Amino acid sequence: HSSVPESWRQVHVAQAAPDTYRLELTLAIDVDPERISAKLEDGILTLRLPVSEAARPRRIAVS
């Protein structure tokens, strides 16, 4: 666009990523540590933290 100043048209991209990352979470629910998984794809970190069986809500039949 001609309305954009010339100085705005030049873009510089620089990336610097550490070799390791650390993330600590405190959760209000119990998580099953054996079923935790993490995936990094296209720069997006996806964490799956399944709730433990003991912490899941249960239905109790009332007779």
N, CA, C and O atoms as a Tripos MOL2 file, in Angstrom:
@<TRIPOS>MOLECULE
protein
  252   251    63     0     0
PROTEIN
NO_CHARGES

@<TRIPOS>ATOM
      1 N           0.8390   -1.1810    0.0000 N.3       1 HIS1
      2 CA          0.0000    0.0000    0.0000 C.3       1 HIS1
      3 C           0.8800    1.2380    0.0000 C.2       1 HIS1
      4 O           1.8910    1.2970    0.7000 O.2       1 HIS1
      5 N           0.4900    2.2120   -0.7820 N.am      2 SER2
      6 CA          1.2790    3.4380   -0.8450 C.3       2 SER2
      7 C           1.1210    4.2890    0.4130 C.2       2 SER2
      8 O           1.9340    5.1800    0.6580 O.2       2 SER2
      9 N           0.0800    4.0250    1.2200 N.am      3 SER3
     10 CA         -0.1250    4.8070    2.4340 C.3       3 SER3
     11 C           0.7600    4.3440    3.5900 C.2       3 SER3
     12 O           0.8210    5.0020    4.6290 O.2       3 SER3
     13 N           1.4440    3.2120    3.4140 N.am      4 VAL4
     14 CA          2.3290    2.6840    4.4510 C.3       4 VAL4
     15 C           3.7030    3.3140    4.2800 C.2       4 VAL4
     16 O           4.2670    3.2670    3.1860 O.2       4 VAL4
     17 N           4.2560    3.9050    5.3440 N.am      5 PRO5
     18 CA          5.5870    4.5060    5.2300 C.3       5 PRO5
     19 C           6.6220    3.4740    4.7790 C.2       5 PRO5
     20 O           6.5390    2.3010    5.1410 O.2       5 PRO5
     21 N           7.5830    3.9190    3.9940 N.am      6 GLU6
     22 CA          8.6270    3.0320    3.4680 C.3       6 GLU6
     23 C           9.3680    2.3070    4.5890 C.2       6 GLU6
     24 O           9.7430    1.1460    4.4280 O.2       6 GLU6
     25 N           9.5810    2.9730    5.7140 N.am      7 SER7
     26 CA         10.3190    2.3500    6.8210 C.3       7 SER7
     27 C           9.5660    1.1710    7.4290 C.2       7 SER7
     28 O          10.1800    0.3350    8.0910 O.2       7 SER7
     29 N           8.2570    1.0810    7.2220 N.am      8 TRP8
     30 CA          7.4610   -0.0170    7.7700 C.3       8 TRP8
     31 C           7.4580   -1.2300    6.8510 C.2       8 TRP8
     32 O           7.0300   -2.3070    7.2640 O.2       8 TRP8
     33 N           7.9140   -1.0840    5.6440 N.am      9 ARG9
     34 CA          7.8340   -2.1710    4.6690 C.3       9 ARG9
     35 C           8.9280   -3.2080    4.8410 C.2       9 ARG9
     36 O           8.7760   -4.3470    4.4000 O.2       9 ARG9
     37 N          10.0030   -2.8410    5.4610 N.am     10 GLN10
     38 CA         11.1030   -3.7810    5.6500 C.3      10 GLN10
     39 C          10.8860   -4.5190    6.9650 C.2      10 GLN10
     40 O          10.7120   -3.9020    8.0160 O.2      10 GLN10
     41 N          10.8970   -5.8250    6.8950 N.am     11 VAL11
     42 CA         10.6270   -6.6470    8.0730 C.3      11 VAL11
     43 C          11.8630   -7.4800    8.3790 C.2      11 VAL11
     44 O          12.4420   -8.1050    7.4900 O.2      11 VAL11
     45 N          12.2510   -7.4810    9.6270 N.am     12 HIS12
     46 CA         13.3690   -8.3120   10.0800 C.3      12 HIS12
     47 C          12.8210   -9.3230   11.0700 C.2      12 HIS12
     48 O          12.0800   -8.9740   11.9890 O.2      12 HIS12
     49 N          13.1890  -10.5650   10.8760 N.am     13 VAL13
     50 CA         12.7430  -11.6200   11.7760 C.3      13 VAL13
     51 C          13.9760  -12.2520   12.3940 C.2      13 VAL13
     52 O          14.9060  -12.6470   11.6910 O.2      13 VAL13
     53 N          13.9730  -12.3400   13.6930 N.am     14 ALA14
     54 CA         15.0710  -12.9930   14.4050 C.3      14 ALA14
     55 C          14.4640  -13.9320   15.4250 C.2      14 ALA14
     56 O          13.5340  -13.5710   16.1460 O.2      14 ALA14
     57 N          14.9880  -15.1220   15.4770 N.am     15 GLN15
     58 CA         14.4980  -16.0910   16.4480 C.3      15 GLN15
     59 C          15.6740  -16.6170   17.2510 C.2      15 GLN15
     60 O          16.7380  -16.9190   16.7120 O.2      15 GLN15
     61 N          15.4590  -16.7140   18.5140 N.am     16 ALA16
     62 CA         16.4410  -17.3210   19.4040 C.3      16 ALA16
     63 C          15.6640  -18.1850   20.3770 C.2      16 ALA16
     64 O          14.8360  -17.6870   21.1400 O.2      16 ALA16
     65 N          15.9280  -19.4590   20.3470 N.am     17 ALA17
     66 CA         15.1920  -20.3820   21.2160 C.3      17 ALA17
     67 C          16.1800  -21.1270   22.1000 C.2      17 ALA17
     68 O          17.1910  -21.6380   21.6190 O.2      17 ALA17
     69 N          15.8900  -21.1870   23.3770 N.am     18 PRO18
     70 CA         16.7660  -21.9770   24.2500 C.3      18 PRO18
     71 C          16.6430  -23.4590   23.9140 C.2      18 PRO18
     72 O          15.6570  -23.8990   23.3220 O.2      18 PRO18
     73 N          17.6570  -24.2110   24.3000 N.am     19 ASP19
     74 CA         17.6620  -25.6530   24.0320 C.3      19 ASP19
     75 C          16.6640  -26.3970   24.9020 C.2      19 ASP19
     76 O          16.1480  -27.4430   24.5060 O.2      19 ASP19
     77 N          16.3930  -25.8720   26.0700 N.am     20 THR20
     78 CA         15.4680  -26.5480   26.9740 C.3      20 THR20
     79 C          14.4490  -25.5450   27.5070 C.2      20 THR20
     80 O          14.7110  -24.3460   27.6080 O.2      20 THR20
     81 N          13.3040  -26.0710   27.8360 N.am     21 TYR21
     82 CA         12.2370  -25.2670   28.4240 C.3      21 TYR21
     83 C          11.8070  -25.9300   29.7210 C.2      21 TYR21
     84 O          11.9560  -27.1390   29.8940 O.2      21 TYR21
     85 N          11.2800  -25.1360   30.6150 N.am     22 ARG22
     86 CA         10.7680  -25.6810   31.8660 C.3      22 ARG22
     87 C           9.4400  -24.9990   32.1670 C.2      22 ARG22
     88 O           9.3240  -23.7740   32.1100 O.2      22 ARG22
     89 N           8.4550  -25.8060   32.4850 N.am     23 LEU23
     90 CA          7.1320  -25.2920   32.8130 C.3      23 LEU23
     91 C           6.6450  -26.0320   34.0380 C.2      23 LEU23
     92 O           6.6260  -27.2630   34.0620 O.2      23 LEU23
     93 N           6.2540  -25.2940   35.0460 N.am     24 GLU24
     94 CA          5.7010  -25.9020   36.2540 C.3      24 GLU24
     95 C           4.2600  -25.4490   36.4010 C.2      24 GLU24
     96 O           3.9570  -24.2590   36.3220 O.2      24 GLU24
     97 N           3.3740  -26.4150   36.6150 N.am     25 LEU25
     98 CA          1.9550  -26.1270   36.7760 C.3      25 LEU25
     99 C           1.4770  -26.6520   38.1150 C.2      25 LEU25
    100 O           1.8640  -27.7410   38.5380 O.2      25 LEU25
    101 N           0.6440  -25.8840   38.7730 N.am     26 THR26
    102 CA         -0.0410  -26.3520   39.9660 C.3      26 THR26
    103 C          -1.5050  -26.4890   39.5890 C.2      26 THR26
    104 O          -2.1540  -25.5100   39.2210 O.2      26 THR26
    105 N          -2.0190  -27.7020   39.6810 N.am     27 LEU27
    106 CA         -3.3860  -27.9780   39.2600 C.3      27 LEU27
    107 C          -4.2750  -28.2250   40.4650 C.2      27 LEU27
    108 O          -3.8240  -28.7280   41.4930 O.2      27 LEU27
    109 N          -5.5300  -27.8690   40.3280 N.am     28 ALA28
    110 CA         -6.4910  -28.0550   41.4100 C.3      28 ALA28
    111 C          -7.1110  -29.4480   41.3940 C.2      28 ALA28
    112 O          -7.9460  -29.7680   42.2410 O.2      28 ALA28
    113 N          -6.7070  -30.2720   40.4370 N.am     29 ILE29
    114 CA         -7.2410  -31.6330   40.3310 C.3      29 ILE29
    115 C          -6.0930  -32.6270   40.3270 C.2      29 ILE29
    116 O          -4.9460  -32.2640   40.0670 O.2      29 ILE29
    117 N          -6.4060  -33.8860   40.6180 N.am     30 ASP30
    118 CA         -5.3940  -34.9350   40.5600 C.3      30 ASP30
    119 C          -5.2620  -35.4120   39.1230 C.2      30 ASP30
    120 O          -6.2550  -35.7300   38.4700 O.2      30 ASP30
    121 N          -4.0350  -35.4570   38.6390 N.am     31 VAL31
    122 CA         -3.7390  -35.8970   37.2780 C.3      31 VAL31
    123 C          -3.0710  -37.2590   37.3460 C.2      31 VAL31
    124 O          -2.2820  -37.5300   38.2510 O.2      31 VAL31
    125 N          -3.3900  -38.1130   36.3850 N.am     32 ASP32
    126 CA         -2.7800  -39.4400   36.2980 C.3      32 ASP32
    127 C          -1.4020  -39.2910   35.6500 C.2      32 ASP32
    128 O          -1.3250  -39.1090   34.4350 O.2      32 ASP32
    129 N          -0.3180  -39.3620   36.4180 N.am     33 PRO33
    130 CA          1.0140  -39.1170   35.8700 C.3      33 PRO33
    131 C           1.4380  -40.1280   34.8020 C.2      33 PRO33
    132 O           2.2810  -39.8140   33.9610 O.2      33 PRO33
    133 N           0.8750  -41.3180   34.8230 N.am     34 GLU34
    134 CA          1.2300  -42.3400   33.8360 C.3      34 GLU34
    135 C           0.6450  -42.0350   32.4570 C.2      34 GLU34
    136 O           1.1130  -42.5760   31.4550 O.2      34 GLU34
    137 N          -0.3660  -41.1800   32.3960 N.am     35 ARG35
    138 CA         -1.0450  -40.9080   31.1270 C.3      35 ARG35
    139 C          -0.7970  -39.4970   30.5860 C.2      35 ARG35
    140 O          -1.4080  -39.1040   29.5920 O.2      35 ARG35
    141 N           0.0890  -38.7330   31.2260 N.am     36 ILE36
    142 CA          0.4130  -37.3910   30.7470 C.3      36 ILE36
    143 C           1.1770  -37.5050   29.4320 C.2      36 ILE36
    144 O           2.0500  -38.3600   29.2820 O.2      36 ILE36
    145 N           0.8380  -36.6290   28.4760 N.am     37 SER37
    146 CA          1.5760  -36.6030   27.2130 C.3      37 SER37
    147 C           1.7590  -35.1520   26.7730 C.2      37 SER37
    148 O           0.9920  -34.2670   27.1520 O.2      37 SER37
    149 N           2.7900  -34.9350   25.9680 N.am     38 ALA38
    150 CA          3.0680  -33.6030   25.4350 C.3      38 ALA38
    151 C           3.4980  -33.7460   23.9840 C.2      38 ALA38
    152 O           4.1830  -34.6990   23.6110 O.2      38 ALA38
    153 N           3.0800  -32.7720   23.1670 N.am     39 LYS39
    154 CA          3.4260  -32.7920   21.7470 C.3      39 LYS39
    155 C           3.7510  -31.3670   21.3250 C.2      39 LYS39
    156 O           3.0250  -30.4310   21.6610 O.2      39 LYS39
    157 N           4.8450  -31.2080   20.5870 N.am     40 LEU40
    158 CA          5.2120  -29.9100   20.0320 C.3      40 LEU40
    159 C           5.1160  -30.0270   18.5170 C.2      40 LEU40
    160 O           5.8620  -30.7820   17.8930 O.2      40 LEU40
    161 N           4.1870  -29.2730   17.9310 N.am     41 GLU41
    162 CA          3.9720  -29.3420   16.4890 C.3      41 GLU41
    163 C           3.7190  -27.9410   15.9540 C.2      41 GLU41
    164 O           2.8270  -27.2390   16.4310 O.2      41 GLU41
    165 N           4.5010  -27.5390   14.9700 N.am     42 ASP42
    166 CA          4.3680  -26.2120   14.3610 C.3      42 ASP42
    167 C           4.4510  -25.0980   15.4000 C.2      42 ASP42
    168 O           3.7510  -24.0910   15.2950 O.2      42 ASP42
    169 N           5.3070  -25.2840   16.4020 N.am     43 GLY43
    170 CA          5.4970  -24.2660   17.4290 C.3      43 GLY43
    171 C           4.4190  -24.2190   18.4890 C.2      43 GLY43
    172 O           4.4190  -23.3240   19.3340 O.2      43 GLY43
    173 N           3.4960  -25.1750   18.4570 N.am     44 ILE44
    174 CA          2.4080  -25.2070   19.4450 C.3      44 ILE44
    175 C           2.6120  -26.3980   20.3670 C.2      44 ILE44
    176 O           2.6830  -27.5410   19.9150 O.2      44 ILE44
    177 N           2.7030  -26.1280   21.6440 N.am     45 LEU45
    178 CA          2.8480  -27.1780   22.6430 C.3      45 LEU45
    179 C           1.4660  -27.5920   23.1220 C.2      45 LEU45
    180 O           0.6890  -26.7680   23.6030 O.2      45 LEU45
    181 N           1.1700  -28.8820   22.9830 N.am     46 THR46
    182 CA         -0.1040  -29.4260   23.4440 C.3      46 THR46
    183 C           0.1710  -30.3730   24.5970 C.2      46 THR46
    184 O           0.9160  -31.3410   24.4470 O.2      46 THR46
    185 N          -0.4280  -30.0990   25.7450 N.am     47 LEU47
    186 CA         -0.2900  -30.9600   26.9160 C.3      47 LEU47
    187 C          -1.6040  -31.6740   27.1540 C.2      47 LEU47
    188 O          -2.6690  -31.0590   27.0960 O.2      47 LEU47
    189 N          -1.5370  -32.9520   27.4170 N.am     48 ARG48
    190 CA         -2.7230  -33.7230   27.7950 C.3      48 ARG48
    191 C          -2.4910  -34.2050   29.2170 C.2      48 ARG48
    192 O          -1.5380  -34.9310   29.4990 O.2      48 ARG48
    193 N          -3.3860  -33.7860   30.1060 N.am     49 LEU49
    194 CA         -3.2650  -34.0890   31.5250 C.3      49 LEU49
    195 C          -4.5380  -34.7940   31.9770 C.2      49 LEU49
    196 O          -5.4380  -34.1570   32.5260 O.2      49 LEU49
    197 N          -4.6210  -36.0920   31.7530 N.am     50 PRO50
    198 CA         -5.8450  -36.8160   32.1140 C.3      50 PRO50
    199 C          -6.0780  -36.8400   33.6260 C.2      50 PRO50
    200 O          -5.1500  -37.0310   34.4120 O.2      50 PRO50
    201 N          -7.3160  -36.6460   34.0020 N.am     51 VAL51
    202 CA         -7.7040  -36.6850   35.4140 C.3      51 VAL51
    203 C          -7.6070  -38.1290   35.9040 C.2      51 VAL51
    204 O          -8.0070  -39.0590   35.2050 O.2      51 VAL51
    205 N          -7.0780  -38.3040   37.1000 N.am     52 SER52
    206 CA         -6.9670  -39.6520   37.6610 C.3      52 SER52
    207 C          -8.3530  -40.2100   37.9510 C.2      52 SER52
    208 O          -9.3030  -39.4590   38.1750 O.2      52 SER52
    209 N          -8.4550  -41.5190   37.9450 N.am     53 GLU53
    210 CA         -9.7420  -42.1730   38.2030 C.3      53 GLU53
    211 C         -10.2990  -41.7800   39.5740 C.2      53 GLU53
    212 O         -11.5080  -41.6040   39.7250 O.2      53 GLU53
    213 N          -9.4320  -41.6440   40.5600 N.am     54 ALA54
    214 CA         -9.8800  -41.3110   41.9160 C.3      54 ALA54
    215 C         -10.5050  -39.9150   41.9780 C.2      54 ALA54
    216 O         -11.3690  -39.6650   42.8180 O.2      54 ALA54
    217 N         -10.0820  -39.0110   41.1040 N.am     55 ALA55
    218 CA        -10.5790  -37.6340   41.1350 C.3      55 ALA55
    219 C         -11.7950  -37.4200   40.2360 C.2      55 ALA55
    220 O         -12.4290  -36.3670   40.2970 O.2      55 ALA55
    221 N         -12.1230  -38.4010   39.4100 N.am     56 ARG56
    222 CA        -13.2660  -38.2500   38.4970 C.3      56 ARG56
    223 C         -14.5800  -38.3100   39.2540 C.2      56 ARG56
    224 O         -14.7100  -39.0500   40.2300 O.2      56 ARG56
    225 N         -15.5510  -37.5340   38.8050 N.am     57 PRO57
    226 CA        -16.8690  -37.6110   39.4440 C.3      57 PRO57
    227 C         -17.4930  -38.9840   39.2040 C.2      57 PRO57
    228 O         -17.2940  -39.6000   38.1560 O.2      57 PRO57
    229 N         -18.2450  -39.4440   40.1850 N.am     58 ARG58
    230 CA        -18.8920  -40.7570   40.0770 C.3      58 ARG58
    231 C         -20.3800  -40.6020   40.2720 C.2      58 ARG58
    232 O         -20.8480  -39.6960   40.9620 O.2      58 ARG58
    233 N         -21.1080  -41.4940   39.6550 N.am     59 ARG59
    234 CA        -22.5530  -41.5610   39.8900 C.3      59 ARG59
    235 C         -22.8040  -42.6570   40.9040 C.2      59 ARG59
    236 O         -22.2880  -43.7700   40.8000 O.2      59 ARG59
    237 N         -23.5870  -42.3150   41.8540 N.am     60 ILE60
    238 CA        -23.9410  -43.2880   42.8860 C.3      60 ILE60
    239 C         -25.4500  -43.4830   42.8240 C.2      60 ILE60
    240 O         -26.2220  -42.5320   42.9460 O.2      60 ILE60
    241 N         -25.8480  -44.7210   42.6330 N.am     61 ALA61
    242 CA        -27.2750  -45.0280   42.5600 C.3      61 ALA61
    243 C         -27.8960  -44.9000   43.9450 C.2      61 ALA61
    244 O         -27.3600  -45.3970   44.9350 O.2      61 ALA61
    245 N         -29.0160  -44.2360   43.9880 N.am     62 VAL62
    246 CA        -29.7510  -44.0850   45.2430 C.3      62 VAL62
    247 C         -30.9590  -45.0060   45.1670 C.2      62 VAL62
    248 O         -31.7620  -44.9270   44.2370 O.2      62 VAL62
    249 N         -31.0720  -45.8830   46.1650 N.am     63 SER63
    250 CA        -32.1960  -46.8290   46.1400 C.3      63 SER63
    251 C         -33.2140  -46.4950   47.2080 C.2      63 SER63
    252 O         -34.2260  -47.1850   47.3340 O.2      63 SER63
@<TRIPOS>BOND
     1     1     2 1
     2     2     3 1
     3     3     4 2
     4     3     5 am
     5     5     6 1
     6     6     7 1
     7     7     8 2
     8     7     9 am
     9     9    10 1
    10    10    11 1
    11    11    12 2
    12    11    13 am
    13    13    14 1
    14    14    15 1
    15    15    16 2
    16    15    17 am
    17    17    18 1
    18    18    19 1
    19    19    20 2
    20    19    21 am
    21    21    22 1
    22    22    23 1
    23    23    24 2
    24    23    25 am
    25    25    26 1
    26    26    27 1
    27    27    28 2
    28    27    29 am
    29    29    30 1
    30    30    31 1
    31    31    32 2
    32    31    33 am
    33    33    34 1
    34    34    35 1
    35    35    36 2
    36    35    37 am
    37    37    38 1
    38    38    39 1
    39    39    40 2
    40    39    41 am
    41    41    42 1
    42    42    43 1
    43    43    44 2
    44    43    45 am
    45    45    46 1
    46    46    47 1
    47    47    48 2
    48    47    49 am
    49    49    50 1
    50    50    51 1
    51    51    52 2
    52    51    53 am
    53    53    54 1
    54    54    55 1
    55    55    56 2
    56    55    57 am
    57    57    58 1
    58    58    59 1
    59    59    60 2
    60    59    61 am
    61    61    62 1
    62    62    63 1
    63    63    64 2
    64    63    65 am
    65    65    66 1
    66    66    67 1
    67    67    68 2
    68    67    69 am
    69    69    70 1
    70    70    71 1
    71    71    72 2
    72    71    73 am
    73    73    74 1
    74    74    75 1
    75    75    76 2
    76    75    77 am
    77    77    78 1
    78    78    79 1
    79    79    80 2
    80    79    81 am
    81    81    82 1
    82    82    83 1
    83    83    84 2
    84    83    85 am
    85    85    86 1
    86    86    87 1
    87    87    88 2
    88    87    89 am
    89    89    90 1
    90    90    91 1
    91    91    92 2
    92    91    93 am
    93    93    94 1
    94    94    95 1
    95    95    96 2
    96    95    97 am
    97    97    98 1
    98    98    99 1
    99    99   100 2
   100    99   101 am
   101   101   102 1
   102   102   103 1
   103   103   104 2
   104   103   105 am
   105   105   106 1
   106   106   107 1
   107   107   108 2
   108   107   109 am
   109   109   110 1
   110   110   111 1
   111   111   112 2
   112   111   113 am
   113   113   114 1
   114   114   115 1
   115   115   116 2
   116   115   117 am
   117   117   118 1
   118   118   119 1
   119   119   120 2
   120   119   121 am
   121   121   122 1
   122   122   123 1
   123   123   124 2
   124   123   125 am
   125   125   126 1
   126   126   127 1
   127   127   128 2
   128   127   129 am
   129   129   130 1
   130   130   131 1
   131   131   132 2
   132   131   133 am
   133   133   134 1
   134   134   135 1
   135   135   136 2
   136   135   137 am
   137   137   138 1
   138   138   139 1
   139   139   140 2
   140   139   141 am
   141   141   142 1
   142   142   143 1
   143   143   144 2
   144   143   145 am
   145   145   146 1
   146   146   147 1
   147   147   148 2
   148   147   149 am
   149   149   150 1
   150   150   151 1
   151   151   152 2
   152   151   153 am
   153   153   154 1
   154   154   155 1
   155   155   156 2
   156   155   157 am
   157   157   158 1
   158   158   159 1
   159   159   160 2
   160   159   161 am
   161   161   162 1
   162   162   163 1
   163   163   164 2
   164   163   165 am
   165   165   166 1
   166   166   167 1
   167   167   168 2
   168   167   169 am
   169   169   170 1
   170   170   171 1
   171   171   172 2
   172   171   173 am
   173   173   174 1
   174   174   175 1
   175   175   176 2
   176   175   177 am
   177   177   178 1
   178   178   179 1
   179   179   180 2
   180   179   181 am
   181   181   182 1
   182   182   183 1
   183   183   184 2
   184   183   185 am
   185   185   186 1
   186   186   187 1
   187   187   188 2
   188   187   189 am
   189   189   190 1
   190   190   191 1
   191   191   192 2
   192   191   193 am
   193   193   194 1
   194   194   195 1
   195   195   196 2
   196   195   197 am
   197   197   198 1
   198   198   199 1
   199   199   200 2
   200   199   201 am
   201   201   202 1
   202   202   203 1
   203   203   204 2
   204   203   205 am
   205   205   206 1
   206   206   207 1
   207   207   208 2
   208   207   209 am
   209   209   210 1
   210   210   211 1
   211   211   212 2
   212   211   213 am
   213   213   214 1
   214   214   215 1
   215   215   216 2
   216   215   217 am
   217   217   218 1
   218   218   219 1
   219   219   220 2
   220   219   221 am
   221   221   222 1
   222   222   223 1
   223   223   224 2
   224   223   225 am
   225   225   226 1
   226   226   227 1
   227   227   228 2
   228   227   229 am
   229   229   230 1
   230   230   231 1
   231   231   232 2
   232   231   233 am
   233   233   234 1
   234   234   235 1
   235   235   236 2
   236   235   237 am
   237   237   238 1
   238   238   239 1
   239   239   240 2
   240   239   241 am
   241   241   242 1
   242   242   243 1
   243   243   244 2
   244   243   245 am
   245   245   246 1
   246   246   247 1
   247   247   248 2
   248   247   249 am
   249   249   250 1
   250   250   251 1
   251   251   252 2
@<TRIPOS>SUBSTRUCTURE
     1 HIS1         2 RESIDUE 1 A HIS
     2 SER2         6 RESIDUE 1 A SER
     3 SER3        10 RESIDUE 1 A SER
     4 VAL4        14 RESIDUE 1 A VAL
     5 PRO5        18 RESIDUE 1 A PRO
     6 GLU6        22 RESIDUE 1 A GLU
     7 SER7        26 RESIDUE 1 A SER
     8 TRP8        30 RESIDUE 1 A TRP
     9 ARG9        34 RESIDUE 1 A ARG
    10 GLN10       38 RESIDUE 1 A GLN
    11 VAL11       42 RESIDUE 1 A VAL
    12 HIS12       46 RESIDUE 1 A HIS
    13 VAL13       50 RESIDUE 1 A VAL
    14 ALA14       54 RESIDUE 1 A ALA
    15 GLN15       58 RESIDUE 1 A GLN
    16 ALA16       62 RESIDUE 1 A ALA
    17 ALA17       66 RESIDUE 1 A ALA
    18 PRO18       70 RESIDUE 1 A PRO
    19 ASP19       74 RESIDUE 1 A ASP
    20 THR20       78 RESIDUE 1 A THR
    21 TYR21       82 RESIDUE 1 A TYR
    22 ARG22       86 RESIDUE 1 A ARG
    23 LEU23       90 RESIDUE 1 A LEU
    24 GLU24       94 RESIDUE 1 A GLU
    25 LEU25       98 RESIDUE 1 A LEU
    26 THR26      102 RESIDUE 1 A THR
    27 LEU27      106 RESIDUE 1 A LEU
    28 ALA28      110 RESIDUE 1 A ALA
    29 ILE29      114 RESIDUE 1 A ILE
    30 ASP30      118 RESIDUE 1 A ASP
    31 VAL31      122 RESIDUE 1 A VAL
    32 ASP32      126 RESIDUE 1 A ASP
    33 PRO33      130 RESIDUE 1 A PRO
    34 GLU34      134 RESIDUE 1 A GLU
    35 ARG35      138 RESIDUE 1 A ARG
    36 ILE36      142 RESIDUE 1 A ILE
    37 SER37      146 RESIDUE 1 A SER
    38 ALA38      150 RESIDUE 1 A ALA
    39 LYS39      154 RESIDUE 1 A LYS
    40 LEU40      158 RESIDUE 1 A LEU
    41 GLU41      162 RESIDUE 1 A GLU
    42 ASP42      166 RESIDUE 1 A ASP
    43 GLY43      170 RESIDUE 1 A GLY
    44 ILE44      174 RESIDUE 1 A ILE
    45 LEU45      178 RESIDUE 1 A LEU
    46 THR46      182 RESIDUE 1 A THR
    47 LEU47      186 RESIDUE 1 A LEU
    48 ARG48      190 RESIDUE 1 A ARG
    49 LEU49      194 RESIDUE 1 A LEU
    50 PRO50      198 RESIDUE 1 A PRO
    51 VAL51      202 RESIDUE 1 A VAL
    52 SER52      206 RESIDUE 1 A SER
    53 GLU53      210 RESIDUE 1 A GLU
    54 ALA54      214 RESIDUE 1 A ALA
    55 ALA55      218 RESIDUE 1 A ALA
    56 ARG56      222 RESIDUE 1 A ARG
    57 PRO57      226 RESIDUE 1 A PRO
    58 ARG58      230 RESIDUE 1 A ARG
    59 ARG59      234 RESIDUE 1 A ARG
    60 ILE60      238 RESIDUE 1 A ILE
    61 ALA61      242 RESIDUE 1 A ALA
    62 VAL62      246 RESIDUE 1 A VAL
    63 SER63      250 RESIDUE 1 A SER
